[in-house]
Amino acid sequence: MSKCRKTPVQQLASPMSFSPDVLADIFELFAKNFSYGKPLNNEWQLPDPSEIFTCDHTEFNAFLDLKNSLNEVKNLLSDKKLDEWHEHTAFTNKAGKIISHVRKSVNAELCTQAWCKFHEILCSFPLIPQEAFQNGKLNSLHLCEAPGAFIASLNHYLKSHRFPCDWSWVANTLNPYHEANDDLMMISEFSN
């Protein structure tokens, strides 16, 4: 018998319960992607420093007003108990349930929002070069990687799709000892 717990059947929202405008907005958000290609001369080149940041500074009053308004609201939260605040934000974050569902349904290691984000990117775009399959070798460099969710996500993707390549990775982070990083939830060795 499998030790994996089955997730309870949950009431799913039917697409028919949303207005056509909301459905169009959702489709537009999920269809958004950008493609970048090398310039015609096959050379990447930064613009001349004399050509960039040449405009005078412009204040965007609408954004400054929004910033001030958000800071006023944020200041109202300083006397709240942290555990009650976390409970409230967990309750109001509807996307938070996705992570636990993914963790249980695909047995994802170190499953976080970043894990899910990177897995979606891997499934949506051809990021892994064909040379990796032809040569049987994939090297990856991960920047600002603590606690290691992108590495875990790429590992899961490679294993679950049975890609025939030896994978070597190197990672760094700004401060792996930061108090927000749980030592028990981090990949302790940042190269393999």
VEXKOLTI-244724 format. One record per residue (C-alpha): residue number from 0; residue in one letter; x, y, z. Coordinates in steps of 0.2 Angstrom, whole numbers. Layout:
// VEXKOLTI-244724
<site><n>NUM</n><res>A</res><u>X</u><v>Y</v><w>Z</w></site>
...
// end
This chain:
// VEXKOLTI-244724
<site><n>0</n><res>M</res><u>0</u><v>0</v><w>0</w></site>
<site><n>1</n><res>S</res><u>6</u><v>17</v><w>-4</w></site>
<site><n>2</n><res>K</res><u>12</u><v>29</v><w>10</w></site>
<site><n>3</n><res>C</res><u>6</u><v>44</v><w>-1</w></site>
<site><n>4</n><res>R</res><u>-10</u><v>52</v><w>6</w></site>
<site><n>5</n><res>K</res><u>-23</u><v>55</v><w>-6</w></site>
<site><n>6</n><res>T</res><u>-29</u><v>73</v><w>-7</w></site>
<site><n>7</n><res>P</res><u>-48</u><v>75</v><w>-3</w></site>
<site><n>8</n><res>V</res><u>-59</u><v>79</v><w>-17</w></site>
<site><n>9</n><res>Q</res><u>-62</u><v>97</v><w>-17</w></site>
<site><n>10</n><res>Q</res><u>-75</u><v>108</v><w>-25</w></site>
<site><n>11</n><res>L</res><u>-68</u><v>115</v><w>-41</w></site>
<site><n>12</n><res>A</res><u>-74</u><v>131</v><w>-48</w></site>
<site><n>13</n><res>S</res><u>-82</u><v>128</v><w>-65</w></site>
<site><n>14</n><res>P</res><u>-76</u><v>140</v><w>-79</w></site>
<site><n>15</n><res>M</res><u>-94</u><v>143</v><w>-83</w></site>
<site><n>16</n><res>S</res><u>-96</u><v>152</v><w>-66</w></site>
<site><n>17</n><res>F</res><u>-84</u><v>166</v><w>-72</w></site>
<site><n>18</n><res>S</res><u>-89</u><v>180</v><w>-84</w></site>
<site><n>19</n><res>P</res><u>-82</u><v>180</v><w>-101</w></site>
<site><n>20</n><res>D</res><u>-72</u><v>196</v><w>-97</w></site>
<site><n>21</n><res>V</res><u>-64</u><v>187</v><w>-82</w></site>
<site><n>22</n><res>L</res><u>-60</u><v>171</v><w>-93</w></site>
<site><n>23</n><res>A</res><u>-52</u><v>182</v><w>-106</w></site>
<site><n>24</n><res>D</res><u>-41</u><v>191</v><w>-93</w></site>
<site><n>25</n><res>I</res><u>-36</u><v>174</v><w>-86</w></site>
<site><n>26</n><res>F</res><u>-32</u><v>167</v><w>-103</w></site>
<site><n>27</n><res>E</res><u>-22</u><v>183</v><w>-107</w></site>
<site><n>28</n><res>L</res><u>-12</u><v>181</v><w>-92</w></site>
<site><n>29</n><res>F</res><u>-7</u><v>163</v><w>-94</w></site>
<site><n>30</n><res>A</res><u>-4</u><v>166</v><w>-113</w></site>
<site><n>31</n><res>K</res><u>9</u><v>180</v><w>-110</w></site>
<site><n>32</n><res>N</res><u>27</u><v>175</v><w>-115</w></site>
<site><n>33</n><res>F</res><u>41</u><v>184</v><w>-123</w></site>
<site><n>34</n><res>S</res><u>55</u><v>177</v><w>-135</w></site>
<site><n>35</n><res>Y</res><u>72</u><v>184</v><w>-136</w></site>
<site><n>36</n><res>G</res><u>84</u><v>180</v><w>-150</w></site>
<site><n>37</n><res>K</res><u>102</u><v>185</v><w>-154</w></site>
<site><n>38</n><res>P</res><u>104</u><v>200</v><w>-164</w></site>
<site><n>39</n><res>L</res><u>107</u><v>198</v><w>-183</w></site>
<site><n>40</n><res>N</res><u>126</u><v>200</v><w>-181</w></site>
<site><n>41</n><res>N</res><u>125</u><v>186</v><w>-168</w></site>
<site><n>42</n><res>E</res><u>133</u><v>197</v><w>-155</w></site>
<site><n>43</n><res>W</res><u>126</u><v>204</v><w>-139</w></site>
<site><n>44</n><res>Q</res><u>131</u><v>221</v><w>-135</w></site>
<site><n>45</n><res>L</res><u>126</u><v>233</v><w>-121</w></site>
<site><n>46</n><res>P</res><u>121</u><v>251</v><w>-127</w></site>
<site><n>47</n><res>D</res><u>134</u><v>265</v><w>-125</w></site>
<site><n>48</n><res>P</res><u>133</u><v>273</v><w>-108</w></site>
<site><n>49</n><res>S</res><u>131</u><v>290</v><w>-116</w></site>
<site><n>50</n><res>E</res><u>115</u><v>284</v><w>-124</w></site>
<site><n>51</n><res>I</res><u>106</u><v>277</v><w>-108</w></site>
<site><n>52</n><res>F</res><u>98</u><v>286</v><w>-94</w></site>
<site><n>53</n><res>T</res><u>99</u><v>302</v><w>-103</w></site>
<site><n>54</n><res>C</res><u>82</u><v>308</v><w>-99</w></site>
<site><n>55</n><res>D</res><u>78</u><v>319</v><w>-84</w></site>
<site><n>56</n><res>H</res><u>71</u><v>311</v><w>-69</w></site>
<site><n>57</n><res>T</res><u>52</u><v>310</v><w>-70</w></site>
<site><n>58</n><res>E</res><u>40</u><v>308</v><w>-54</w></site>
<site><n>59</n><res>F</res><u>25</u><v>297</v><w>-57</w></site>
<site><n>60</n><res>N</res><u>13</u><v>304</v><w>-45</w></site>
<site><n>61</n><res>A</res><u>0</u><v>290</v><w>-47</w></site>
<site><n>62</n><res>F</res><u>14</u><v>277</v><w>-41</w></site>
<site><n>63</n><res>L</res><u>20</u><v>288</v><w>-27</w></site>
<site><n>64</n><res>D</res><u>2</u><v>291</v><w>-21</w></site>
<site><n>65</n><res>L</res><u>0</u><v>272</v><w>-22</w></site>
<site><n>66</n><res>K</res><u>16</u><v>269</v><w>-12</w></site>
<site><n>67</n><res>N</res><u>11</u><v>281</v><w>1</w></site>
<site><n>68</n><res>S</res><u>-6</u><v>273</v><w>3</w></site>
<site><n>69</n><res>L</res><u>1</u><v>256</v><w>4</w></site>
<site><n>70</n><res>N</res><u>14</u><v>261</v><w>17</w></site>
<site><n>71</n><res>E</res><u>0</u><v>269</v><w>28</w></site>
<site><n>72</n><res>V</res><u>-9</u><v>252</v><w>27</w></site>
<site><n>73</n><res>K</res><u>7</u><v>243</v><w>31</w></site>
<site><n>74</n><res>N</res><u>10</u><v>254</v><w>46</w></site>
<site><n>75</n><res>L</res><u>-7</u><v>249</v><w>53</w></site>
<site><n>76</n><res>L</res><u>-1</u><v>231</v><w>54</w></site>
<site><n>77</n><res>S</res><u>14</u><v>234</v><w>65</w></site>
<site><n>78</n><res>D</res><u>5</u><v>230</v><w>81</w></site>
<site><n>79</n><res>K</res><u>-3</u><v>214</v><w>75</w></site>
<site><n>80</n><res>K</res><u>3</u><v>197</v><w>82</w></site>
<site><n>81</n><res>L</res><u>14</u><v>189</v><w>69</w></site>
<site><n>82</n><res>D</res><u>6</u><v>171</v><w>71</w></site>
<site><n>83</n><res>E</res><u>-11</u><v>179</v><w>69</w></site>
<site><n>84</n><res>W</res><u>-6</u><v>188</v><w>54</w></site>
<site><n>85</n><res>H</res><u>2</u><v>173</v><w>46</w></site>
<site><n>86</n><res>E</res><u>-14</u><v>163</v><w>49</w></site>
<site><n>87</n><res>H</res><u>-24</u><v>177</v><w>41</w></site>
<site><n>88</n><res>T</res><u>-13</u><v>178</v><w>25</w></site>
<site><n>89</n><res>A</res><u>-13</u><v>159</v><w>24</w></site>
<site><n>90</n><res>F</res><u>-32</u><v>160</v><w>24</w></site>
<site><n>91</n><res>T</res><u>-34</u><v>174</v><w>11</w></site>
<site><n>92</n><res>N</res><u>-20</u><v>167</v><w>-1</w></site>
<site><n>93</n><res>K</res><u>-31</u><v>155</v><w>-12</w></site>
<site><n>94</n><res>A</res><u>-15</u><v>151</v><w>-22</w></site>
<site><n>95</n><res>G</res><u>-7</u><v>144</v><w>-6</w></site>
<site><n>96</n><res>K</res><u>-17</u><v>128</v><w>-8</w></site>
<site><n>97</n><res>I</res><u>-9</u><v>124</v><w>-24</w></site>
<site><n>98</n><res>I</res><u>8</u><v>121</v><w>-16</w></site>
<site><n>99</n><res>S</res><u>2</u><v>108</v><w>-4</w></site>
<site><n>100</n><res>H</res><u>-8</u><v>100</v><w>-18</w></site>
<site><n>101</n><res>V</res><u>7</u><v>99</v><w>-30</w></site>
<site><n>102</n><res>R</res><u>18</u><v>92</v><w>-15</w></site>
<site><n>103</n><res>K</res><u>6</u><v>78</v><w>-12</w></site>
<site><n>104</n><res>S</res><u>1</u><v>74</v><w>-30</w></site>
<site><n>105</n><res>V</res><u>18</u><v>73</v><w>-38</w></site>
<site><n>106</n><res>N</res><u>28</u><v>69</v><w>-22</w></site>
<site><n>107</n><res>A</res><u>38</u><v>85</v><w>-25</w></site>
<site><n>108</n><res>E</res><u>54</u><v>88</v><w>-15</w></site>
<site><n>109</n><res>L</res><u>56</u><v>105</v><w>-7</w></site>
<site><n>110</n><res>C</res><u>40</u><v>111</v><w>-15</w></site>
<site><n>111</n><res>T</res><u>38</u><v>130</v><w>-13</w></site>
<site><n>112</n><res>Q</res><u>30</u><v>143</v><w>-24</w></site>
<site><n>113</n><res>A</res><u>47</u><v>145</v><w>-32</w></site>
<site><n>114</n><res>W</res><u>47</u><v>126</v><w>-36</w></site>
<site><n>115</n><res>C</res><u>30</u><v>128</v><w>-44</w></site>
<site><n>116</n><res>K</res><u>35</u><v>143</v><w>-54</w></site>
<site><n>117</n><res>F</res><u>51</u><v>135</v><w>-61</w></site>
<site><n>118</n><res>H</res><u>42</u><v>119</v><w>-65</w></site>
<site><n>119</n><res>E</res><u>29</u><v>129</v><w>-75</w></site>
<site><n>120</n><res>I</res><u>43</u><v>138</v><w>-84</w></site>
<site><n>121</n><res>L</res><u>51</u><v>121</v><w>-88</w></site>
<site><n>122</n><res>C</res><u>35</u><v>114</v><w>-94</w></site>
<site><n>123</n><res>S</res><u>30</u><v>129</v><w>-105</w></site>
<site><n>124</n><res>F</res><u>47</u><v>133</v><w>-113</w></site>
<site><n>125</n><res>P</res><u>61</u><v>123</v><w>-121</w></site>
<site><n>126</n><res>L</res><u>74</u><v>128</v><w>-109</w></site>
<site><n>127</n><res>I</res><u>85</u><v>113</v><w>-109</w></site>
<site><n>128</n><res>P</res><u>96</u><v>113</v><w>-124</w></site>
<site><n>129</n><res>Q</res><u>96</u><v>99</v><w>-137</w></site>
<site><n>130</n><res>E</res><u>115</u><v>98</v><w>-135</w></site>
<site><n>131</n><res>A</res><u>112</u><v>91</v><w>-117</w></site>
<site><n>132</n><res>F</res><u>102</u><v>76</v><w>-124</w></site>
<site><n>133</n><res>Q</res><u>114</u><v>74</v><w>-139</w></site>
<site><n>134</n><res>N</res><u>130</u><v>75</v><w>-128</w></site>
<site><n>135</n><res>G</res><u>121</u><v>67</v><w>-113</w></site>
<site><n>136</n><res>K</res><u>127</u><v>81</v><w>-101</w></site>
<site><n>137</n><res>L</res><u>118</u><v>96</v><w>-94</w></site>
<site><n>138</n><res>N</res><u>127</u><v>109</v><w>-83</w></site>
<site><n>139</n><res>S</res><u>116</u><v>122</v><w>-74</w></site>
<site><n>140</n><res>L</res><u>121</u><v>138</v><w>-64</w></site>
<site><n>141</n><res>H</res><u>108</u><v>144</v><w>-51</w></site>
<site><n>142</n><res>L</res><u>109</u><v>162</v><w>-44</w></site>
<site><n>143</n><res>C</res><u>101</u><v>167</v><w>-28</w></site>
<site><n>144</n><res>E</res><u>95</u><v>150</v><w>-25</w></site>
<site><n>145</n><res>A</res><u>92</u><v>147</v><w>-6</w></site>
<site><n>146</n><res>P</res><u>84</u><v>137</v><w>-1</w></site>
<site><n>147</n><res>G</res><u>86</u><v>127</v><w>-17</w></site>
<site><n>148</n><res>A</res><u>68</u><v>126</v><w>-24</w></site>
<site><n>149</n><res>F</res><u>74</u><v>129</v><w>-43</w></site>
<site><n>150</n><res>I</res><u>87</u><v>115</v><w>-41</w></site>
<site><n>151</n><res>A</res><u>74</u><v>103</v><w>-34</w></site>
<site><n>152</n><res>S</res><u>61</u><v>108</v><w>-47</w></site>
<site><n>153</n><res>L</res><u>74</u><v>105</v><w>-61</w></site>
<site><n>154</n><res>N</res><u>79</u><v>88</v><w>-53</w></site>
<site><n>155</n><res>H</res><u>61</u><v>83</v><w>-52</w></site>
<site><n>156</n><res>Y</res><u>58</u><v>88</v><w>-70</w></site>
<site><n>157</n><res>L</res><u>73</u><v>79</v><w>-77</w></site>
<site><n>158</n><res>K</res><u>69</u><v>63</v><w>-67</w></site>
<site><n>159</n><res>S</res><u>50</u><v>63</v><w>-71</w></site>
<site><n>160</n><res>H</res><u>53</u><v>65</v><w>-89</w></site>
<site><n>161</n><res>R</res><u>67</u><v>53</v><w>-89</w></site>
<site><n>162</n><res>F</res><u>79</u><v>64</v><w>-99</w></site>
<site><n>163</n><res>P</res><u>95</u><v>55</v><w>-103</w></site>
<site><n>164</n><res>C</res><u>109</u><v>66</v><w>-97</w></site>
<site><n>165</n><res>D</res><u>121</u><v>68</v><w>-83</w></site>
<site><n>166</n><res>W</res><u>117</u><v>84</v><w>-74</w></site>
<site><n>167</n><res>S</res><u>129</u><v>94</v><w>-64</w></site>
<site><n>168</n><res>W</res><u>124</u><v>110</v><w>-55</w></site>
<site><n>169</n><res>V</res><u>132</u><v>124</v><w>-46</w></site>
<site><n>170</n><res>A</res><u>122</u><v>137</v><w>-35</w></site>
<site><n>171</n><res>N</res><u>125</u><v>152</v><w>-25</w></site>
<site><n>172</n><res>T</res><u>115</u><v>163</v><w>-14</w></site>
<site><n>173</n><res>L</res><u>116</u><v>180</v><w>-6</w></site>
<site><n>174</n><res>N</res><u>115</u><v>174</v><w>12</w></site>
<site><n>175</n><res>P</res><u>111</u><v>156</v><w>16</w></site>
<site><n>176</n><res>Y</res><u>111</u><v>159</v><w>34</w></site>
<site><n>177</n><res>H</res><u>98</u><v>172</v><w>34</w></site>
<site><n>178</n><res>E</res><u>85</u><v>169</v><w>48</w></site>
<site><n>179</n><res>A</res><u>71</u><v>167</v><w>35</w></site>
<site><n>180</n><res>N</res><u>79</u><v>151</v><w>28</w></site>
<site><n>181</n><res>D</res><u>75</u><v>136</v><w>38</w></site>
<site><n>182</n><res>D</res><u>91</u><v>125</v><w>39</w></site>
<site><n>183</n><res>L</res><u>81</u><v>109</v><w>38</w></site>
<site><n>184</n><res>M</res><u>73</u><v>114</v><w>22</w></site>
<site><n>185</n><res>M</res><u>88</u><v>120</v><w>13</w></site>
<site><n>186</n><res>I</res><u>100</u><v>110</v><w>1</w></site>
<site><n>187</n><res>S</res><u>115</u><v>111</v><w>12</w></site>
<site><n>188</n><res>E</res><u>129</u><v>108</v><w>-1</w></site>
<site><n>189</n><res>F</res><u>128</u><v>121</v><w>-15</w></site>
<site><n>190</n><res>S</res><u>136</u><v>110</v><w>-29</w></site>
<site><n>191</n><res>N</res><u>135</u><v>92</v><w>-34</w></site>
// end
